[in-house]
Amino acid sequence: MGSLAFRVALAPPLVGRSSRHARISGARYRLSRCCFSSQSAMASAALEIELIPCLKDNYAYLLRDASSGAIGVVDPSTAQPVIEALERRGLKLTHIINTHHHWDHTGGNADLKKRYGAQIVAPPGDGIPGIDVPLKDGDTWMLGEHAMKVIGTPGHTRGHVSYYFADSRAVFTGDTLFSIGCGRLFEGSAQQMWSSLSKLAALPDETRVFCGHEYTLSNAKFAMTIEPNNPALNSHFEKVKQLRDSGLATIPSSVGEEKKFNPFLRPASREIRRSLNLSDDASDSDVFTAVRKAKDRA
């Protein structure tokens, strides 16, 4: 069997748009896995991913395995936007998947479970009520035919996890890794968060990052203050401004992109170290901690 090729294609109602980014009013991403041999190509069933805006700047994600009919939603802040997305497509929710316990990621759980009888899939050590399927770091769980690996990513909360679909090259990072940013340290330590981010940075570069919030523009503005001469950051900053000015989402990014311009993943940058008055022999964890403190003050 040959190499795997992945594509992100916009599904209706955005057919005809050249951008891979969704309007905030709601758009569906389809991540397809295509397996190529030397003589023919065979496509597996796609894991469909629909971005659902919630509250002011939250994102939930509707996941559909077309082969089995399994339907999951990641981090539903509120129930109504999810219900509307399901009804628009004639779908019934089977699973509610949470990365951590904060209300803006679990607020829709109870209503969705009551309405659809969906099972709650979540880490047991993070205070999420009503869990039906407890998952911990290193576990693998199947959403239909798609394997979901659990990656323990504490820092923002003590029990925070991220979910990685290797076959679809997608990771759902909640409030651990944002585009050009990372979550605040509400419960965990800087060392825990750095370890968590290092795990996510080790995923394949083409892995798409689906995070919990639309913070990209403000994150980019901060990053420019400590690494203004990073050409990748400068270029992406302009793209982000254009997307937000047009009312478009900046999500997903990719692991490879984040390593080029996310200051929380760039402790080796001499410019960042100089901006924060850190020596060349400061540890990566120390640099991360200084970046986090600078962002907290910004």
C-alpha positions as a Markdown table, in Angstrom:
| # | Residue | x | y | z |
|---|---|---|---|---|
| 1 | Met | 0.0 | 0.0 | 0.0 |
| 2 | Gly | 1.2 | 3.5 | -0.8 |
| 3 | Ser | 1.3 | 6.6 | 1.3 |
| 4 | Leu | -1.7 | 8.2 | 2.9 |
| 5 | Ala | -3.1 | 11.4 | 1.4 |
| 6 | Phe | -5.4 | 13.7 | 3.4 |
| 7 | Arg | -7.5 | 16.6 | 2.2 |
| 8 | Val | -9.8 | 19.0 | 3.8 |
| 9 | Ala | -12.9 | 19.8 | 1.7 |
| 10 | Leu | -15.7 | 22.1 | 2.5 |
| 11 | Ala | -19.1 | 20.4 | 2.3 |
| 12 | Pro | -22.4 | 22.2 | 1.6 |
| 13 | Pro | -23.6 | 24.9 | 2.2 |
| 14 | Leu | -20.1 | 26.3 | 1.4 |
| 15 | Val | -19.7 | 24.5 | -1.9 |
| 16 | Gly | -17.7 | 26.7 | -4.3 |
| 17 | Arg | -15.7 | 28.6 | -1.7 |
| 18 | Ser | -12.0 | 28.4 | -2.3 |
| 19 | Ser | -11.1 | 28.9 | 1.4 |
| 20 | Arg | -10.8 | 25.9 | 3.7 |
| 21 | His | -12.0 | 28.1 | 6.6 |
| 22 | Ala | -15.6 | 28.1 | 7.7 |
| 23 | Arg | -17.9 | 31.1 | 8.2 |
| 24 | Ile | -18.6 | 31.5 | 11.9 |
| 25 | Ser | -22.3 | 30.9 | 11.1 |
| 26 | Gly | -21.5 | 27.2 | 10.7 |
| 27 | Ala | -19.6 | 25.1 | 8.2 |
| 28 | Arg | -18.7 | 21.5 | 7.9 |
| 29 | Tyr | -15.2 | 20.2 | 7.4 |
| 30 | Arg | -14.7 | 16.7 | 5.9 |
| 31 | Leu | -11.4 | 15.1 | 6.6 |
| 32 | Ser | -11.0 | 12.2 | 4.2 |
| 33 | Arg | -8.4 | 9.4 | 4.3 |
| 34 | Cys | -7.4 | 8.2 | 0.8 |
| 35 | Cys | -5.1 | 5.2 | 0.5 |
| 36 | Phe | -3.1 | 5.1 | -2.7 |
| 37 | Ser | -1.4 | 2.1 | -4.1 |
| 38 | Ser | 0.9 | 2.1 | -7.2 |
| 39 | Gln | -2.1 | 1.2 | -9.4 |
| 40 | Ser | -5.3 | 2.4 | -7.8 |
| 41 | Ala | -6.7 | 4.6 | -5.1 |
| 42 | Met | -9.2 | 3.5 | -2.5 |
| 43 | Ala | -11.0 | 6.0 | -0.2 |
| 44 | Ser | -12.2 | 5.0 | 3.3 |
| 45 | Ala | -15.3 | 6.4 | 4.8 |
| 46 | Ala | -14.7 | 10.0 | 5.9 |
| 47 | Leu | -14.9 | 11.3 | 9.5 |
| 48 | Glu | -17.0 | 14.4 | 8.9 |
| 49 | Ile | -16.2 | 17.3 | 11.2 |
| 50 | Glu | -18.6 | 20.2 | 11.5 |
| 51 | Leu | -17.5 | 23.4 | 13.4 |
| 52 | Ile | -20.3 | 24.7 | 15.6 |
| 53 | Pro | -19.9 | 28.2 | 17.1 |
| 54 | Cys | -21.2 | 28.5 | 20.7 |
| 55 | Leu | -21.4 | 31.4 | 23.1 |
| 56 | Lys | -19.1 | 34.3 | 22.3 |
| 57 | Asp | -16.0 | 32.5 | 21.0 |
| 58 | Asn | -16.3 | 28.8 | 21.8 |
| 59 | Tyr | -16.3 | 26.0 | 19.2 |
| 60 | Ala | -18.0 | 22.6 | 19.6 |
| 61 | Tyr | -17.4 | 20.0 | 16.9 |
| 62 | Leu | -19.9 | 17.6 | 15.5 |
| 63 | Leu | -18.3 | 14.3 | 14.4 |
| 64 | Arg | -20.0 | 11.8 | 12.1 |
| 65 | Asp | -18.9 | 8.4 | 11.0 |
| 66 | Ala | -20.8 | 7.8 | 7.8 |
| 67 | Ser | -20.4 | 4.1 | 7.8 |
| 68 | Ser | -21.8 | 3.3 | 11.3 |
| 69 | Gly | -24.0 | 6.3 | 11.9 |
| 70 | Ala | -22.1 | 7.2 | 15.1 |
| 71 | Ile | -22.5 | 10.9 | 15.9 |
| 72 | Gly | -20.4 | 12.6 | 18.5 |
| 73 | Val | -20.1 | 16.2 | 19.7 |
| 74 | Val | -16.9 | 17.5 | 21.3 |
| 75 | Asp | -17.2 | 20.1 | 24.1 |
| 76 | Pro | -20.8 | 21.4 | 23.7 |
| 77 | Ser | -21.0 | 24.7 | 25.5 |
| 78 | Thr | -24.7 | 24.9 | 25.1 |
| 79 | Ala | -27.2 | 22.4 | 23.6 |
| 80 | Gln | -29.2 | 24.6 | 21.2 |
| 81 | Pro | -26.5 | 25.2 | 18.5 |
| 82 | Val | -25.8 | 21.4 | 18.5 |
| 83 | Ile | -29.5 | 20.5 | 18.3 |
| 84 | Glu | -29.9 | 22.9 | 15.3 |
| 85 | Ala | -26.9 | 21.3 | 13.5 |
| 86 | Leu | -28.3 | 17.8 | 14.1 |
| 87 | Glu | -31.8 | 18.7 | 13.0 |
| 88 | Arg | -30.5 | 20.5 | 9.9 |
| 89 | Arg | -28.9 | 17.2 | 8.8 |
| 90 | Gly | -31.4 | 14.8 | 10.2 |
| 91 | Leu | -29.0 | 13.2 | 12.6 |
| 92 | Lys | -29.3 | 11.7 | 16.1 |
| 93 | Leu | -26.5 | 12.3 | 18.6 |
| 94 | Thr | -24.9 | 9.1 | 20.1 |
| 95 | His | -22.0 | 10.5 | 22.1 |
| 96 | Ile | -20.9 | 13.6 | 24.0 |
| 97 | Ile | -17.2 | 13.9 | 24.2 |
| 98 | Asn | -15.6 | 16.3 | 26.7 |
| 99 | Thr | -12.0 | 17.4 | 27.0 |
| 100 | His | -12.4 | 19.0 | 30.5 |
| 101 | His | -14.9 | 20.1 | 33.1 |
| 102 | His | -15.2 | 23.8 | 32.5 |
| 103 | Trp | -18.8 | 24.9 | 32.0 |
| 104 | Asp | -18.2 | 26.4 | 28.6 |
| 105 | His | -17.2 | 23.0 | 27.4 |
| 106 | Thr | -19.8 | 20.9 | 29.2 |
| 107 | Gly | -22.8 | 23.2 | 29.5 |
| 108 | Gly | -24.8 | 21.4 | 26.9 |
| 109 | Asn | -24.2 | 17.9 | 28.3 |
| 110 | Ala | -27.3 | 17.4 | 30.4 |
| 111 | Asp | -29.8 | 18.7 | 27.8 |
| 112 | Leu | -28.2 | 16.7 | 25.0 |
| 113 | Lys | -28.1 | 13.5 | 27.0 |
| 114 | Lys | -31.8 | 14.0 | 28.0 |
| 115 | Arg | -32.9 | 14.7 | 24.5 |
| 116 | Tyr | -31.0 | 12.0 | 22.6 |
| 117 | Gly | -29.9 | 9.5 | 25.3 |
| 118 | Ala | -26.3 | 10.1 | 24.2 |
| 119 | Gln | -23.5 | 8.7 | 26.3 |
| 120 | Ile | -21.0 | 11.1 | 27.9 |
| 121 | Val | -17.4 | 10.2 | 27.0 |
| 122 | Ala | -14.9 | 12.0 | 29.3 |
| 123 | Pro | -11.9 | 11.8 | 31.6 |
| 124 | Pro | -13.0 | 10.6 | 35.1 |
| 125 | Gly | -10.6 | 12.7 | 37.0 |
| 126 | Asp | -11.8 | 16.1 | 36.0 |
| 127 | Gly | -15.2 | 16.5 | 37.8 |
| 128 | Ile | -17.5 | 16.0 | 34.9 |
| 129 | Pro | -20.9 | 14.6 | 36.0 |
| 130 | Gly | -22.7 | 11.7 | 34.4 |
| 131 | Ile | -19.9 | 10.0 | 32.6 |
| 132 | Asp | -20.9 | 6.8 | 30.8 |
| 133 | Val | -17.5 | 6.0 | 29.2 |
| 134 | Pro | -14.6 | 7.1 | 31.3 |
| 135 | Leu | -11.3 | 7.5 | 29.4 |
| 136 | Lys | -7.8 | 8.1 | 30.6 |
| 137 | Asp | -4.4 | 8.9 | 29.0 |
| 138 | Gly | -3.4 | 6.1 | 26.6 |
| 139 | Asp | -6.9 | 4.7 | 26.1 |
| 140 | Thr | -8.3 | 4.1 | 22.6 |
| 141 | Trp | -12.0 | 4.3 | 22.0 |
| 142 | Met | -13.9 | 3.8 | 18.8 |
| 143 | Leu | -16.4 | 6.3 | 17.3 |
| 144 | Gly | -17.9 | 4.0 | 14.8 |
| 145 | Glu | -15.0 | 2.8 | 12.7 |
| 146 | His | -12.6 | 5.6 | 13.8 |
| 147 | Ala | -10.1 | 5.0 | 16.6 |
| 148 | Met | -9.8 | 7.9 | 19.0 |
| 149 | Lys | -6.7 | 8.0 | 21.1 |
| 150 | Val | -6.8 | 9.8 | 24.5 |
| 151 | Ile | -3.8 | 12.0 | 25.2 |
| 152 | Gly | -3.5 | 13.3 | 28.8 |
| 153 | Thr | -2.9 | 17.0 | 28.6 |
| 154 | Pro | -3.2 | 18.5 | 32.1 |
| 155 | Gly | -2.3 | 22.1 | 32.8 |
| 156 | His | -5.4 | 24.1 | 32.1 |
| 157 | Thr | -7.2 | 21.7 | 34.4 |
| 158 | Arg | -5.8 | 18.7 | 36.3 |
| 159 | Gly | -7.6 | 16.1 | 34.3 |
| 160 | His | -7.7 | 17.7 | 30.8 |
| 161 | Val | -7.3 | 15.4 | 27.9 |
| 162 | Ser | -7.1 | 15.8 | 24.1 |
| 163 | Tyr | -8.5 | 13.4 | 21.5 |
| 164 | Tyr | -6.5 | 12.2 | 18.4 |
| 165 | Phe | -7.9 | 10.5 | 15.3 |
| 166 | Ala | -4.8 | 9.2 | 13.5 |
| 167 | Asp | -6.8 | 8.0 | 10.5 |
| 168 | Ser | -8.3 | 11.4 | 9.9 |
| 169 | Arg | -5.2 | 13.4 | 11.0 |
| 170 | Ala | -7.3 | 15.4 | 13.5 |
| 171 | Val | -6.7 | 16.3 | 17.2 |
| 172 | Phe | -9.2 | 18.0 | 19.5 |
| 173 | Thr | -7.3 | 20.0 | 22.0 |
| 174 | Gly | -9.9 | 21.8 | 24.1 |
| 175 | Asp | -8.2 | 24.5 | 26.0 |
| 176 | Thr | -4.7 | 23.1 | 26.0 |
| 177 | Leu | -3.4 | 24.1 | 22.5 |
| 178 | Phe | -5.0 | 27.0 | 20.7 |
| 179 | Ser | -3.9 | 28.5 | 17.4 |
| 180 | Ile | -0.9 | 30.6 | 18.2 |
| 181 | Gly | -1.6 | 30.1 | 21.9 |
| 182 | Cys | -2.3 | 27.8 | 24.8 |
| 183 | Gly | -4.7 | 27.7 | 27.8 |
| 184 | Arg | -4.2 | 29.5 | 31.1 |
| 185 | Leu | -2.9 | 27.5 | 34.0 |
| 186 | Phe | -6.0 | 27.4 | 36.2 |
| 187 | Glu | -5.3 | 24.1 | 38.0 |
| 188 | Gly | -2.1 | 22.6 | 36.7 |
| 189 | Ser | 1.5 | 23.7 | 36.7 |
| 190 | Ala | 3.6 | 25.2 | 34.0 |
| 191 | Gln | 5.7 | 22.0 | 33.8 |
| 192 | Gln | 2.5 | 20.0 | 33.3 |
| 193 | Met | 1.3 | 22.3 | 30.5 |
| 194 | Trp | 4.7 | 22.2 | 28.8 |
| 195 | Ser | 4.7 | 18.4 | 28.9 |
| 196 | Ser | 1.2 | 18.4 | 27.5 |
| 197 | Leu | 2.1 | 20.8 | 24.6 |
| 198 | Ser | 5.2 | 18.7 | 23.9 |
| 199 | Lys | 3.0 | 15.6 | 23.4 |
| 200 | Leu | 0.8 | 17.5 | 20.9 |
| 201 | Ala | 3.8 | 19.0 | 19.1 |
| 202 | Ala | 5.0 | 15.4 | 18.6 |
| 203 | Leu | 2.0 | 14.5 | 16.5 |
| 204 | Pro | 2.5 | 14.4 | 12.7 |
| 205 | Asp | 2.8 | 17.9 | 11.2 |
| 206 | Glu | -0.2 | 17.5 | 9.0 |
| 207 | Thr | -2.5 | 16.8 | 12.0 |
| 208 | Arg | -5.3 | 19.4 | 12.0 |
| 209 | Val | -5.8 | 21.2 | 15.3 |
| 210 | Phe | -9.4 | 21.7 | 16.4 |
| 211 | Cys | -9.3 | 23.8 | 19.5 |
| 212 | Gly | -11.9 | 25.1 | 21.9 |
| 213 | His | -11.9 | 28.9 | 21.2 |
| 214 | Glu | -11.5 | 31.5 | 18.5 |
| 215 | Tyr | -8.6 | 33.3 | 20.1 |
| 216 | Thr | -6.3 | 33.4 | 17.1 |
| 217 | Leu | -6.2 | 37.1 | 16.3 |
| 218 | Ser | -5.5 | 38.2 | 19.9 |
| 219 | Asn | -3.0 | 35.4 | 20.3 |
| 220 | Ala | -1.2 | 36.5 | 17.1 |
| 221 | Lys | -1.0 | 40.1 | 18.3 |
| 222 | Phe | 0.7 | 38.9 | 21.5 |
| 223 | Ala | 3.1 | 36.6 | 19.6 |
| 224 | Met | 4.1 | 39.6 | 17.4 |
| 225 | Thr | 5.3 | 41.4 | 20.5 |
| 226 | Ile | 7.9 | 38.8 | 21.4 |
| 227 | Glu | 8.9 | 37.4 | 18.0 |
| 228 | Pro | 8.2 | 40.2 | 15.5 |
| 229 | Asn | 10.8 | 39.1 | 13.0 |
| 230 | Asn | 9.4 | 35.6 | 12.5 |
| 231 | Pro | 8.4 | 35.6 | 8.8 |
| 232 | Ala | 5.9 | 32.7 | 9.2 |
| 233 | Leu | 4.2 | 34.6 | 12.0 |
| 234 | Asn | 4.1 | 37.8 | 10.0 |
| 235 | Ser | 2.6 | 36.0 | 7.0 |
| 236 | His | 0.0 | 34.1 | 9.1 |
| 237 | Phe | -0.9 | 37.3 | 11.0 |
| 238 | Glu | -2.1 | 38.9 | 7.8 |
| 239 | Lys | -4.1 | 35.8 | 6.8 |
| 240 | Val | -5.7 | 35.7 | 10.3 |
| 241 | Lys | -6.7 | 39.4 | 10.1 |
| 242 | Gln | -8.3 | 38.9 | 6.7 |
| 243 | Leu | -10.2 | 35.9 | 7.9 |
| 244 | Arg | -11.6 | 37.6 | 10.9 |
| 245 | Asp | -12.4 | 40.8 | 9.0 |
| 246 | Ser | -14.5 | 38.5 | 6.7 |
| 247 | Gly | -16.3 | 36.8 | 9.5 |
| 248 | Leu | -14.4 | 33.5 | 8.9 |
| 249 | Ala | -13.1 | 31.0 | 11.4 |
| 250 | Thr | -9.3 | 30.5 | 11.7 |
| 251 | Ile | -9.7 | 26.9 | 12.8 |
| 252 | Pro | -8.3 | 24.4 | 12.1 |
| 253 | Ser | -4.6 | 25.1 | 12.0 |
| 254 | Ser | -2.1 | 22.2 | 11.9 |
| 255 | Val | 0.6 | 21.0 | 14.2 |
| 256 | Gly | 3.2 | 21.8 | 11.6 |
| 257 | Glu | 1.9 | 25.4 | 11.3 |
| 258 | Glu | 1.8 | 25.9 | 15.1 |
| 259 | Lys | 5.4 | 24.9 | 15.5 |
| 260 | Lys | 6.3 | 27.7 | 13.0 |
| 261 | Phe | 4.6 | 30.5 | 14.8 |
| 262 | Asn | 3.0 | 29.6 | 18.1 |
| 263 | Pro | 5.3 | 31.1 | 20.8 |
| 264 | Phe | 4.4 | 28.4 | 23.3 |
| 265 | Leu | 5.9 | 25.8 | 21.1 |
| 266 | Arg | 9.0 | 27.8 | 20.2 |
| 267 | Pro | 11.3 | 27.8 | 23.2 |
| 268 | Ala | 14.4 | 27.5 | 21.0 |
| 269 | Ser | 13.7 | 30.9 | 19.4 |
| 270 | Arg | 16.5 | 33.2 | 20.2 |
| 271 | Glu | 14.3 | 36.2 | 19.5 |
| 272 | Ile | 11.7 | 35.0 | 22.1 |
| 273 | Arg | 14.5 | 34.4 | 24.6 |
| 274 | Arg | 15.9 | 37.9 | 24.0 |
| 275 | Ser | 12.5 | 39.5 | 24.2 |
| 276 | Leu | 11.9 | 37.9 | 27.6 |
| 277 | Asn | 15.5 | 38.5 | 28.9 |
| 278 | Leu | 16.3 | 34.8 | 29.1 |
| 279 | Ser | 19.7 | 33.3 | 28.6 |
| 280 | Asp | 20.6 | 30.7 | 25.9 |
| 281 | Asp | 21.0 | 28.1 | 28.6 |
| 282 | Ala | 17.4 | 28.6 | 30.0 |
| 283 | Ser | 15.5 | 25.3 | 29.8 |
| 284 | Asp | 12.6 | 24.9 | 27.4 |
| 285 | Ser | 10.2 | 24.7 | 30.3 |
| 286 | Asp | 11.6 | 27.9 | 31.7 |
| 287 | Val | 11.0 | 29.7 | 28.4 |
| 288 | Phe | 7.5 | 28.3 | 28.2 |
| 289 | Thr | 6.8 | 29.6 | 31.7 |
| 290 | Ala | 8.1 | 33.0 | 30.9 |
| 291 | Val | 6.0 | 33.2 | 27.7 |
| 292 | Arg | 2.9 | 32.1 | 29.7 |
| 293 | Lys | 3.5 | 34.8 | 32.3 |
| 294 | Ala | 4.0 | 37.4 | 29.6 |
| 295 | Lys | 0.7 | 36.5 | 28.0 |
| 296 | Asp | -1.1 | 36.6 | 31.3 |
| 297 | Arg | 0.1 | 40.2 | 31.7 |
| 298 | Ala | -0.7 | 41.2 | 28.2 |
